[in-house]
């Protein structure tokens, strides 16, 4: 839209079906978004209108809510779903607080998708070989890229906590500062978009796939969650003596009750399960523990006032609005139903059958399809539409034969 049209308040409309567009570009049958495929209104959030600092020509982006023409939020909008979850907390006098940790890879351009991703050539003329986890070295030659990333983050008002080199080859992680869930979802979305755009300017390729490299850790989007009282700001997970509260236990119980049903919302792509089937630091379970990274729900070491629950299931490929909404909705369900969690685990452990999660996209969609809890929390229209779109993507994947199949199976009798 032109700047003049936007400033005049001209309404921008969008077909409902676009909210269910699959990643290949197609759409499920129209019955999933209204047979007439009517319009939605895109309503800009005044706090999320940004001049794009990486653009050579003046351009701006406005994050919008997708609303029905009658005024209410569309049930197909993931941002609207998150706002509804926050409102349900507010009805209890509570406000959730979240922070996201986003991991990503920086690669050289990859023009042939049949070839593996490779790290860029560094200042020493070599490609990184995986020995730089948590390193302060800058021989990878990415300093100009990250300098512009920091500059653009400041221009967009994205405060950063820590930035570090992660375990993978040319893999990095950013921790965004904790705050309002909607704000953090907006910031996570903006940061991912910023990364892609700045990388292109520098001749690089930023990849937020869950598992872009074999034999290498995948990329997560851990979600740290706490709840405060509206007004006092008191963390309701900690009592006056600094001990965990019943609400803390119930929140964990709700997470455990919802993680298996919601796995397809946290791990939305076929590749998501490549990350989860290699369990080191990517736990595919609903166990909980104090500071054990093998548990899907980790309680990080912290002071009592900062007590929080870290959901380690979502990957970097997850929709931040939907992942945060699903995680918080599960926790609130546990609080409302006063659900008790299992016993905490420590050290090496075997995952009980009742706390194991789906390990393929097909299994996760089948679990979501059977979930009454998902329909209660997100509505049947959203769940059925989401499943329809993701089923199209899964079918497209199965329509191709992979190099592994040709290499290994073709010679079999």
Residue pairs with C-beta under 8 A, 6 or more apart in sequence:
1 10
1 12
3 58
3 60
6 44
6 60
6 62
11 41
11 42
12 41
12 42
12 64
13 39
13 40
13 41
13 42
13 69
14 39
14 40
14 41
14 42
14 66
15 37
15 38
15 39
15 40
16 33
16 34
16 37
16 38
16 39
16 40
16 74
16 76
17 27
17 30
17 33
17 37
19 33
19 40
19 66
19 74
19 76
19 77
19 385
20 27
20 28
20 32
20 33
20 76
20 385
20 386
20 388
20 389
21 27
21 389
22 28
22 389
22 390
22 392
22 393
22 396
23 269
23 393
24 392
24 393
24 396
26 392
27 33
27 389
28 385
28 388
28 389
28 391
28 392
29 388
30 36
30 37
32 381
32 384
32 385
32 388
32 389
33 76
33 385
38 69
39 69
40 66
40 67
40 68
40 69
40 74
40 77
41 66
41 67
41 68
41 69
42 64
42 65
42 66
42 67
43 64
43 65
43 66
43 67
44 62
44 63
44 64
45 62
45 63
45 64
45 65
45 186
48 62
48 63
48 186
49 60
49 61
49 62
49 63
50 60
50 61
50 62
50 156
50 157
50 190
51 58
51 59
51 60
51 155
52 59
52 60
52 61
52 197
53 151
53 152
53 155
53 156
54 148
54 152
54 194
54 197
54 198
54 201
55 197
61 193
63 79
63 186
63 189
63 190
65 73
65 77
65 79
65 80
65 83
66 73
66 74
66 76
66 77
66 79
66 80
67 73
67 74
67 77
67 80
68 74
73 80
73 83
73 84
74 80
75 81
75 378
75 379
75 381
75 382
76 381
76 382
76 385
78 319
78 321
78 322
78 325
79 182
79 185
79 321
81 321
81 322
81 325
81 378
81 382
82 181
82 182
82 185
82 321
82 322
82 324
82 325
82 328
83 182
84 325
85 96
85 181
85 325
85 328
85 329
85 332
85 377
86 95
86 96
86 180
86 181
86 182
86 328
88 329
88 332
89 95
89 96
89 227
89 328
89 332
90 230
92 332
92 335
93 229
93 230
93 231
94 227
94 228
94 229
94 230
94 236
95 180
95 227
95 228
95 229
95 230
96 181
96 225
96 226
96 227
96 328
96 331
97 178
97 179
97 180
97 181
97 225
97 226
97 227
97 228
97 308
98 178
98 179
98 181
98 184
98 223
98 224
98 225
98 226
98 324
98 328
99 161
99 175
99 176
99 177
99 178
99 179
99 184
99 223
99 224
100 175
100 176
100 184
100 187
100 188
100 221
100 222
100 223
100 224
100 320
100 324
101 173
101 174
101 175
101 176
101 220
101 221
101 222
101 224
102 173
102 174
102 176
102 188
102 191
102 192
102 208
102 219
102 221
102 316
103 166
103 168
103 171
103 172
103 173
103 218
103 219
103 220
103 221
103 316
104 171
104 172
104 173
104 192
104 195
104 206
104 207
104 208
104 219
104 316
105 117
105 168
105 169
105 170
105 171
105 172
105 206
105 207
105 209
105 212
105 213
105 219
106 119
106 120
106 142
106 145
106 170
106 171
106 172
106 199
106 204
106 205
106 206
106 207
107 117
107 118
107 119
107 120
107 170
107 204
107 205
107 206
107 207
107 212
108 117
108 118
108 119
108 120
108 121
108 127
108 204
108 205
109 203
109 204
109 205
110 117
110 118
110 205
114 403
116 213
116 214
117 205
117 207
117 212
117 213
118 127
119 127
119 128
119 140
119 169
119 170
120 127
120 140
120 141
120 142
120 170
120 204
121 127
121 141
122 128
122 139
122 140
122 141
123 138
123 139
123 140
123 141
124 139
128 140
128 169
128 170
129 169
130 168
130 169
130 216
132 140
132 165
133 165
133 166
133 167
134 164
134 165
134 166
135 165
140 170
142 170
142 204
144 202
145 198
145 199
145 202
145 204
146 163
148 198
148 201
148 202
149 194
149 195
149 198
150 160
152 194
152 198
153 159
153 160
153 191
153 194
156 190
156 194
158 176
158 187
158 190
158 191
158 194
159 176
159 177
160 174
160 175
160 176
160 177
161 174
161 175
161 176
161 177
162 173
162 174
162 175
163 172
163 173
163 174
163 175
164 172
164 173
165 171
165 172
166 172
166 173
166 217
166 219
167 216
167 217
167 281
168 213
168 216
168 217
168 218
168 219
169 213
169 216
171 216
171 217
171 219
174 191
176 184
176 187
176 188
176 191
178 184
178 224
178 226
181 324
181 325
181 328
184 320
184 324
185 320
185 321
185 324
188 221
188 320
189 320
189 321
192 208
195 206
195 208
196 206
199 205
199 206
208 219
208 316
208 317
209 218
209 219
209 269
209 271
209 316
209 317
210 218
210 219
210 220
210 267
210 269
210 271
210 272
210 274
210 275
210 276
210 315
210 316
210 317
211 218
211 219
211 271
211 272
211 274
211 275
211 278
211 315
212 218
212 219
212 271
217 278
217 280
217 281
217 282
218 274
218 275
218 278
218 282
218 315
218 316
219 275
219 315
219 316
219 317
220 275
220 281
220 282
220 312
220 314
220 315
220 316
221 314
221 315
221 316
221 318
221 320
221 323
222 310
222 311
222 312
222 314
223 310
223 311
223 314
223 323
223 324
223 327
224 300
224 308
224 309
224 310
225 251
225 308
225 309
225 310
225 311
225 327
225 328
225 331
226 235
226 237
226 306
226 307
226 308
226 309
227 235
227 236
227 237
227 247
227 251
227 331
228 234
228 235
228 236
229 236
235 304
235 305
235 306
235 307
236 245
236 247
236 248
237 244
237 245
237 247
237 248
237 251
237 307
237 308
237 309
238 244
238 245
238 248
238 304
238 305
238 307
239 245
242 304
243 304
244 307
246 338
247 335
248 307
248 309
249 340
249 341
250 334
250 335
250 337
250 338
250 339
250 340
251 309
251 331
251 332
251 334
251 335
252 288
252 297
252 309
252 331
252 334
252 341
253 334
253 338
253 339
253 340
253 341
254 330
254 331
254 332
254 333
254 334
254 335
254 337
254 339
255 286
255 288
255 297
255 309
255 311
255 327
255 330
255 331
255 334
255 341
256 286
256 288
256 297
256 334
256 339
256 341
256 342
256 355
257 330
257 333
257 334
257 339
257 373
258 326
258 329
258 330
258 333
258 334
258 373
259 266
259 286
259 296
259 297
259 311
259 313
259 330
259 357
260 286
260 356
260 357
260 358
260 367
261 367
261 368
261 371
261 373
261 374
262 326
262 327
262 330
262 368
262 371
262 374
263 313
263 357
263 358
263 364
263 367
263 368
264 358
264 361
264 364
264 365
264 367
264 368
264 386
264 387
264 390
265 318
265 319
265 322
265 323
265 326
265 368
265 386
266 272
266 311
266 313
266 314
266 315
266 318
266 323
266 326
266 327
267 273
267 275
267 276
267 313
267 314
267 315
267 317
267 318
267 361
267 364
268 317
268 318
268 319
268 322
268 361
268 390
269 317
269 361
269 393
270 361
270 393
270 394
270 397
271 317
272 315
272 317
272 318
272 361
273 359
273 360
273 361
273 364
275 282
275 315
276 282
276 284
276 313
276 315
276 357
276 359
277 284
277 359
279 294
280 294
281 293
281 294
281 312
282 312
282 315
283 293
283 294
283 295
283 296
283 312
283 313
284 296
284 313
284 356
284 357
284 359
285 295
285 296
285 351
285 355
285 356
285 357
286 296
286 297
286 355
286 356
286 357
287 294
287 295
287 296
287 297
287 342
287 345
287 349
287 351
287 352
287 355
288 295
288 296
288 297
288 298
288 299
288 309
288 341
288 342
288 344
288 345
289 295
289 297
289 298
289 299
289 344
289 345
289 346
290 298
290 299
290 301
290 344
290 346
291 298
291 299
291 300
291 301
292 298
292 345
292 346
292 347
293 312
294 348
294 349
295 312
295 345
296 311
296 312
296 313
296 357
297 309
297 310
297 311
297 312
298 309
298 310
298 312
299 307
299 308
299 309
299 310
299 344
300 308
300 310
302 308
309 331
311 327
313 357
314 323
314 327
325 378
326 378
329 377
329 378
330 377
333 339
333 373
333 377
334 341
342 352
342 355
357 364
358 364
358 366
358 367
361 390
361 394
362 394
365 387
365 390
365 391
365 394
368 374
368 383
368 386
368 387
369 387
371 383
374 383
375 383
